[in-house]
């Protein structure tokens, strides 16, 4: 069953790859337009509606939009919800990974070795992803890289397998489509 979770995750992420590619393109457009976007913020800082209109107009002219990076995440949400319902249902009970039941949660079973392995894997993935975040990324975004680590003890092992697989996919995808990581600051 753990292999089925990995396969389902990979298929889902592969199906969403075109949306992810649009997000990476939008990211490059925003980086290229950063000086112009900063000028809009400077000129219209006290007029948020005007600033938003000017920003949208500039991004639209360049074939991008302010929410392009969120589309893959939003498109994935219904599938994640369905998988989570499956992970918490009776159909997973009895399937194991490294001796740990796929429905077990680390918070309820602190001695669950596979649960700690998932947390450790998610820490590694978060650090890897954080190293690929461009310099100057807001602190909140940098902290969010560890969101799955905080969630992992509260979800079933099956969901942890999904989180690790999806996190590794994201890290590899970013490495491929962003290229060499930018140096990070403090």
Residue, then its C-alpha position, 0 to 999 in steps of 0.5 A: x500500500x505505501x507504494x500505491x501512495x507514492x505512485x498516486x502522488x507521483x501521478x497527481x504531481x505529474x498531471x499538475x506539472x503544466x500548471x507548475x511550469x506556468x507558476x515557474x514562468x510567472x516567478x521568472x516574470x515577477x523577478x524580471x519586473x521587480x524594479x517596475x513592481x517596486x516603482x508601482x509600490x513606491x508611487x502608489x503605496x497610499x493608494x492600494x487599489x491603484x497599485x493593485x490595478x497597475x500591478x495586474x496590468x503590468x503582469x497581464x501585459x507580460x502574460x502572467x498574473x499575481x496568483x500564477x504560483x498558487x494555481x498548482x496548490x489549489x488544483x491539488x487541494x481536492x485530490x489531497x482531501x480525497x487522499x486524506x479521507x482514504x488515509x483516515x478510513x478503514x481501508x488503510x487499517x492493517x497495511x504497514x510501513x516499517x512495522x507501523x500501521x498506515x493509520x497510526x499517528x505519531x502524536x498518539x504513538x510517540x514510539x512509532x519509528x516510521x513516524x519519526x522517520x517521516x518527520x526526519x525526511x520532511x526536515x531534510x526536504x524542508x531544508x533542501x527546499x529552503x536552500x532553493x528559495x531565492x535570496x530576499x524571500x520573506x521570512x514567512x515564506x521561508x518558515x512555511x517550508x517547515x509547515x509539513x514538519x509541524x503537521x506530520x505528527x498529527x496525520x496518519x503515516x499514510x499521509x506522511x508518505x504522501x507529504x514526503x513524496x510530494x515534498x521530494x517532487x517539489x524539491x526536484x521540480x524546483x531544482x530542474x525548473x529554477x536552476x541553480x539555487x540563489x544564495x540565501x541571506x540570513 
